[in-house]
Amino acid sequence: NRETAIRKGESWRKSFSVGNASPLLEGNELAPAEELLITGYGFYASGIIEDLARVDYDEITRQGTVWMGTPDGIVANIQEVIEVYPGLTEIDITANAGGYSY
């Protein structure tokens, strides 16, 4: 059920976000912002990744940035996004970024 998925997913979500942000949080040097934008990695220059690692778990789930729940609930999330963005052609989903056997 959704509550179990949210409870069990908290540590995974936090580890995933911090792991993605680690190149930025540890002070590693990145390419210039212009180069990141040209190559499709502009999100690394936007501040979004660093913010994602610091956002409260309940808040990030409530905002809809992270979808946690049952398969039917995730389908509903996708349908909602399609309604809001009718020309959308792609949604990027990480269904299991590792660390869970299910």
MARMAR-226680 format. One line per 2 residues: their letters; for each residue x, y, z of N, C-alpha, C, O, CB. Coordinates in Angstrom, 1 decimal. Atoms other than C-alpha are relative to their C-alpha. Glycine has a CB too. Example, Ala and Ser with C-alpha at 12.3 -4.5 7.8 and 13.67 -1.06 7.14 Angstrom:
as> 0.9,-1.2,0.0,12.3,-4.5,7.8,0.9,1.2,0.0,1.9,1.2,0.7,-1.0,0.0,1.2  -0.9,-1.1,0.0,13.7,-1.1,7.1,-0.8,1.1,0.8,-0.3,2.2,0.9,0.4,0.5,-1.4
end
This chain:
nr> 0.8,-1.2,0.0,0.0,0.0,0.0,0.9,1.2,0.0,2.1,1.2,0.2,-1.0,0.0,1.2  -0.7,-1.2,0.2,1.0,3.6,-0.4,0.8,0.4,1.3,2.0,0.8,1.2,-0.9,1.2,-0.4
et> -0.7,-0.4,-1.3,1.9,4.2,3.3,1.2,-0.8,0.2,2.3,-0.3,0.6,-1.0,-0.2,1.2  -1.1,0.9,-0.2,4.2,1.2,3.4,1.1,0.4,-1.0,2.3,0.5,-0.7,-0.4,-1.4,-0.2
ai> -1.0,-0.4,1.0,5.9,2.3,0.1,0.7,1.3,0.5,1.9,1.5,0.3,-0.7,0.2,-1.3  -0.5,-1.2,-0.4,6.4,5.8,1.5,1.0,-0.2,1.2,2.1,0.4,1.2,-1.1,1.1,0.4
rk> -0.9,0.2,-1.2,7.8,4.6,4.9,1.3,-0.7,-0.4,2.3,-0.3,0.0,-0.8,-0.8,1.0  -1.2,0.7,0.4,10.1,2.1,3.3,0.9,0.7,-1.0,2.1,0.4,-1.1,-0.4,-1.4,-0.6
ge> -0.7,-0.7,1.0,11.2,4.4,0.6,0.8,1.2,0.5,1.6,1.8,-0.3,-0.9,0.5,-1.1  -0.6,-1.2,-0.5,12.4,7.3,2.8,1.5,-0.1,-0.1,2.1,0.8,-0.6,-0.4,0.2,1.4
sw> -1.5,0.1,0.0,16.0,6.1,3.3,0.5,-0.1,-1.4,1.6,0.4,-1.8,0.5,-1.2,0.8  -0.5,0.1,1.4,16.3,5.1,-0.4,-0.1,1.3,-0.7,0.9,1.7,-1.4,-0.9,-1.0,-0.7
rk> 0.1,-1.2,0.7,15.0,8.4,-1.6,1.1,1.0,0.4,1.7,1.7,-0.4,-1.4,0.7,0.3  -1.0,-0.9,-0.5,17.4,10.4,0.6,1.4,-0.4,-0.6,2.1,0.4,-1.0,0.0,0.0,1.5
sf> -1.3,0.5,0.5,20.4,8.2,-0.4,0.1,0.3,-1.5,1.2,0.7,-2.0,0.2,-1.5,0.2  0.0,-0.2,1.4,19.5,8.5,-4.1,0.2,1.5,-0.3,1.0,1.8,-1.2,-1.4,-0.4,-0.6
sv> -0.2,-1.4,0.3,19.2,12.3,-4.0,1.3,0.5,0.4,2.0,1.3,-0.3,-1.1,0.8,0.8  -1.3,-0.4,-0.4,22.3,12.8,-2.0,1.1,-0.5,-0.9,2.1,0.2,-1.2,0.3,-0.4,1.5
gn> -1.0,0.6,1.0,24.2,10.5,-4.3,0.0,0.7,-1.3,1.1,0.9,-1.8,-0.4,-1.5,-0.2  0.0,-0.8,1.3,23.1,12.4,-7.4,0.6,1.4,0.2,1.2,1.9,-0.7,-1.4,0.1,-0.5
as> -0.6,-1.4,-0.2,24.1,15.7,-5.8,1.4,0.0,0.5,2.0,1.0,0.6,-0.9,0.7,1.1  -1.3,0.0,-0.7,27.4,14.5,-4.3,1.1,0.7,-0.8,2.0,1.3,-0.2,0.4,-1.4,0.2
pl> -1.1,-0.7,0.7,29.6,15.8,-7.2,-0.1,1.5,0.3,0.9,2.2,0.3,-0.1,-0.2,-1.5  0.2,-1.5,-0.2,28.1,19.3,-6.4,0.2,0.3,1.5,0.8,1.3,1.8,-1.3,0.4,-0.4
le> 0.0,-0.3,-1.4,27.9,19.0,-2.6,1.4,-0.1,0.6,1.8,0.5,1.6,-0.9,-0.9,0.7  -1.3,0.2,-0.5,31.5,17.9,-2.2,1.0,1.0,-0.6,2.2,0.9,-0.4,0.5,-1.4,-0.3
gn> -0.9,-1.0,0.5,32.9,20.9,-4.0,0.7,-0.4,-1.3,1.7,0.3,-1.6,0.9,0.5,1.0  -0.6,0.4,1.3,33.9,19.1,-7.2,-0.2,1.0,-1.0,-1.3,1.6,-1.1,-0.4,-1.4,-0.4
el> 0.2,-1.0,1.0,34.5,21.3,-10.1,-0.7,-0.6,-1.2,-0.5,-1.7,-1.6,1.4,0.5,-0.5  0.8,0.4,1.2,32.0,21.1,-13.0,0.5,0.8,-1.2,1.1,1.8,-1.1,-1.5,0.1,0.3
ap> -0.2,-0.8,1.3,32.2,22.3,-16.6,-0.7,1.3,0.2,-1.6,1.4,1.0,-0.4,-0.8,-1.2  0.7,-1.3,-0.1,31.1,25.9,-17.1,-1.5,-0.2,-0.3,-1.9,-1.1,-1.1,0.6,1.0,-1.0
ae> 1.4,0.1,0.1,27.3,26.4,-17.0,-0.4,-0.1,-1.5,-1.3,-0.9,-1.8,-0.7,1.1,0.7  0.3,0.0,1.5,27.2,27.1,-20.8,0.2,-1.3,-0.6,-0.6,-1.8,-1.4,0.8,1.1,-0.7
el> -0.3,1.3,0.6,28.8,23.8,-21.6,-1.0,-1.0,0.5,-1.4,-1.9,-0.2,1.4,-0.4,0.4  1.0,0.9,-0.6,26.5,22.0,-19.2,-1.4,0.1,-0.7,-2.0,-0.9,-1.0,-0.2,0.2,1.5
li> 1.2,-0.3,0.7,23.5,23.6,-20.9,0.0,-0.6,-1.4,-1.0,-1.3,-1.9,-0.3,1.5,-0.1  -0.1,0.5,1.3,24.7,22.7,-24.4,-0.1,-1.5,-0.1,-0.6,-2.1,-1.0,1.3,0.5,-0.7
tg> -0.1,1.5,0.1,25.3,19.1,-23.6,-1.1,-0.7,0.7,-1.2,-1.9,0.8,1.3,-0.4,0.7  1.1,0.7,-0.6,22.0,18.5,-21.9,0.0,-0.2,1.5,-0.8,-0.9,2.1,-0.3,-1.2,-0.7
yg> -0.2,0.2,-1.4,23.2,18.7,-18.3,-0.2,1.3,0.8,0.4,1.5,1.8,1.4,-0.6,0.3  0.3,-1.3,-0.7,21.9,22.2,-17.4,-0.5,-0.1,1.4,-0.3,0.8,2.1,-0.9,0.7,-0.9
fy> 0.5,0.1,-1.4,20.2,20.9,-14.3,1.1,0.0,1.0,0.8,0.4,2.2,-0.8,-1.3,0.1  -1.1,0.0,-1.0,23.6,20.5,-12.7,0.5,1.5,0.3,1.1,1.7,1.3,1.2,-0.8,-0.5
as> -0.4,-1.4,-0.2,24.1,24.3,-13.2,-1.1,0.8,0.6,-1.0,2.0,0.9,0.4,0.6,-1.3  1.2,-0.7,-0.4,20.6,25.2,-12.0,-0.2,0.1,1.5,-1.0,1.0,2.0,-1.2,-0.6,-0.6
gi> 0.2,0.0,-1.5,20.9,24.5,-8.2,-1.1,-1.0,0.4,-1.3,-1.2,1.6,-0.4,1.4,0.4  1.1,0.9,-0.4,18.0,22.0,-8.4,0.6,-1.3,0.7,0.0,-1.7,1.7,-0.7,-0.5,-1.3
ie> -0.5,1.2,-0.6,20.2,19.0,-7.6,0.4,0.2,1.5,0.1,-0.6,2.3,1.2,-0.5,-0.8  -0.3,-0.3,-1.3,21.6,20.6,-4.5,-1.2,0.1,0.9,-1.2,-0.3,2.1,0.9,1.2,0.1
dl> 1.2,-0.2,-0.8,18.2,21.6,-3.3,-0.7,-1.3,0.2,-1.3,-1.5,1.3,-1.0,1.0,-0.8  0.7,1.2,-0.2,16.8,18.2,-3.9,0.6,-0.9,1.1,-0.1,-1.5,1.8,0.1,-0.8,-1.3
ar> -0.6,0.7,-1.1,19.3,16.7,-1.5,-0.3,0.5,1.4,-0.2,-0.2,2.4,1.6,0.0,-0.2  0.3,-0.6,-1.3,18.2,19.1,1.2,-1.5,0.0,0.4,-1.8,0.4,1.5,0.6,1.4,0.0
vd> 1.5,-0.1,-0.2,14.4,18.9,0.8,-0.4,-1.0,1.0,0.0,-2.2,1.0,-0.7,-0.1,-1.3  0.7,0.9,-1.0,12.4,17.4,3.6,-0.7,-1.2,-0.7,-1.4,-0.9,-1.7,-0.9,0.7,1.0
yd> 0.6,1.1,0.7,11.2,13.9,2.6,-1.5,0.1,-0.1,-2.0,-0.1,-1.2,0.3,-1.3,0.8  1.4,-0.1,0.1,7.6,14.5,3.5,-0.4,1.1,-1.0,-1.4,1.0,-1.7,-0.6,0.4,1.4
ei> 0.3,-1.1,0.9,7.7,17.8,1.6,0.2,-0.4,-1.5,-0.6,-0.1,-2.4,0.9,1.2,0.3  -0.3,0.4,1.4,9.3,16.3,-1.6,-1.1,-1.0,-0.5,-1.4,-1.0,-1.7,1.4,-0.6,-0.1
tr> 1.1,0.9,0.4,6.6,13.5,-1.6,-1.3,0.8,-0.2,-2.0,0.5,-1.1,-0.1,-1.1,1.1  1.3,-0.8,0.1,3.8,16.0,-1.0,0.0,0.9,-1.2,-1.0,1.0,-1.9,-0.1,0.9,1.3
qg> -0.1,-0.9,1.2,5.1,18.3,-3.8,-0.2,-0.8,-1.3,-0.5,-0.2,-2.3,1.3,0.7,0.0  0.1,0.8,1.2,5.0,15.4,-6.2,1.3,-0.1,-0.8,1.3,-0.6,-1.9,-1.0,0.5,-0.9
tv> -1.3,0.2,0.6,8.7,15.6,-7.0,0.4,-1.4,-0.1,1.1,-1.9,-1.0,1.1,0.9,0.7  -0.3,1.5,-0.1,9.1,12.0,-5.9,-1.4,-0.7,0.1,-2.2,-0.3,1.0,0.9,-0.3,1.2
wm> 1.2,0.8,0.0,6.3,9.6,-6.6,0.2,-1.3,0.8,1.1,-2.1,0.4,-0.6,-0.3,-1.4  -0.1,1.2,-0.8,5.9,6.9,-4.0,-1.4,-0.6,0.1,-2.3,0.1,0.4,0.7,0.2,1.4
gt> 1.3,0.6,-0.2,3.1,4.4,-3.8,-0.2,-1.3,-0.8,0.8,-2.0,-1.1,-1.1,1.0,-0.4  0.4,1.2,0.7,1.3,1.6,-5.5,0.1,0.2,-1.5,0.1,1.4,-2.0,-1.5,-0.4,0.3
pd> 0.0,-0.1,1.5,1.4,0.9,-9.3,-1.1,0.9,-0.5,-1.0,1.7,-1.3,0.0,-1.3,-0.7  1.2,-0.8,0.5,-2.1,2.3,-9.7,0.2,1.5,0.4,-0.2,2.4,-0.4,-1.3,-0.5,0.7
gi> -0.2,-1.4,-0.4,-1.1,5.5,-7.8,1.0,0.6,-0.9,0.9,1.8,-1.2,0.5,0.0,1.4  -1.0,-0.6,1.0,2.0,6.0,-10.1,-0.7,0.2,-1.3,-0.4,1.2,-2.0,1.2,-1.0,-0.1
va> 0.8,-0.2,1.2,-0.3,5.5,-13.1,-0.8,1.3,0.1,-0.8,2.1,-0.9,-0.9,-1.2,-0.4  0.8,-1.3,-0.2,-2.5,8.3,-11.7,0.9,1.2,-0.1,0.5,2.2,-0.6,-0.8,-0.1,1.3
ni> -0.9,-1.1,0.0,0.5,10.5,-11.2,0.4,0.4,-1.5,0.4,1.5,-1.9,1.3,-0.3,0.7  -0.3,-0.2,1.4,1.5,10.0,-14.9,-1.1,0.6,-0.7,-0.9,1.6,-1.5,0.4,-1.3,-0.6
qe> 1.2,-0.6,0.7,-2.0,10.7,-16.1,-0.2,1.5,0.3,-0.6,2.3,-0.5,-1.3,-0.8,0.3  0.1,-1.4,-0.4,-2.1,13.9,-14.1,1.0,0.9,-0.7,0.7,2.0,-1.2,0.2,0.1,1.5
vi> -1.1,-0.7,0.7,1.2,15.1,-15.6,-0.4,0.2,-1.5,-0.2,1.3,-2.0,1.3,-0.7,0.1  0.4,0.0,1.4,-0.1,14.3,-19.1,-1.1,1.0,-0.2,-1.2,1.8,-1.2,-0.4,-1.4,-0.5
ev> 1.0,-1.0,0.0,-3.2,16.4,-18.4,0.5,1.4,0.1,0.0,2.3,-0.6,-1.1,-0.3,1.0  -0.6,-1.4,-0.2,-1.2,19.4,-17.2,0.9,0.4,-1.2,0.9,1.6,-1.5,0.8,0.0,1.3
yp> -0.9,-0.3,1.1,1.3,19.1,-20.1,-0.4,-0.8,-1.2,0.3,-1.8,-1.4,1.5,-0.3,0.5  0.5,0.9,1.1,-0.6,17.8,-23.1,1.0,-0.3,-1.1,0.8,-1.3,-1.8,-1.2,0.7,-0.6
gl> -1.0,0.3,1.1,2.4,18.0,-25.5,1.1,-0.8,0.5,2.1,-1.0,-0.3,0.4,1.3,-0.6  -1.1,0.7,-0.6,4.6,16.1,-23.2,0.3,-1.3,-0.7,-0.7,-2.1,-1.1,-0.2,-0.3,1.5
te> -0.4,1.2,0.8,6.5,13.3,-25.0,0.8,-1.0,0.8,1.0,-2.1,0.4,0.7,0.4,-1.2  -0.8,0.9,-0.8,8.6,11.8,-22.2,0.0,0.4,1.5,-0.1,1.5,1.9,1.5,0.1,-0.5
id> -0.1,-0.1,-1.4,8.6,11.2,-18.5,1.1,-0.9,0.4,1.1,-2.1,0.1,-1.4,-0.3,0.8  -1.1,0.8,-0.4,11.8,10.0,-16.9,-0.2,-0.5,1.4,-0.4,0.3,2.3,1.3,0.9,0.0
it> 0.3,0.6,-1.3,11.2,7.6,-14.1,1.1,-1.0,0.4,1.6,-1.8,-0.4,-1.3,-0.8,0.0  -0.9,1.0,-0.5,13.7,5.7,-11.9,-0.9,-0.9,0.9,-1.2,-0.5,2.0,1.2,0.6,0.8
an> 0.9,0.9,-0.8,11.6,2.7,-10.7,0.8,-0.7,1.2,0.2,-0.9,2.2,-0.6,-1.0,-0.9  -0.8,0.6,-1.0,14.4,1.2,-8.7,1.5,0.3,-0.2,2.1,-0.3,-1.1,-0.2,-1.6,0.1
ag> -1.3,-0.4,0.2,17.7,2.9,-8.4,1.0,-0.8,0.7,2.2,-0.5,0.8,0.2,1.5,0.4  -0.9,0.9,-0.7,19.2,0.1,-6.4,-0.2,0.0,1.5,-0.8,1.0,2.1,1.4,0.3,-0.3
gy> 0.1,0.0,-1.4,19.3,-1.0,-2.8,-1.2,-0.8,0.5,-1.3,-1.1,1.7,-0.1,1.3,0.5  1.2,0.7,-0.4,15.9,-2.8,-2.7,-0.1,-1.3,-0.9,0.3,-1.3,-2.0,-1.3,0.8,-0.1
sy> 0.2,1.2,0.8,15.2,-6.4,-3.7,-1.3,-0.1,-0.7,-1.6,-1.1,-1.4,0.2,-1.2,0.9  1.3,0.0,0.6,11.7,-5.6,-4.7,-0.3,1.3,-0.6,-1.4,1.5,-1.2,-1.1,-0.3,1.1
end
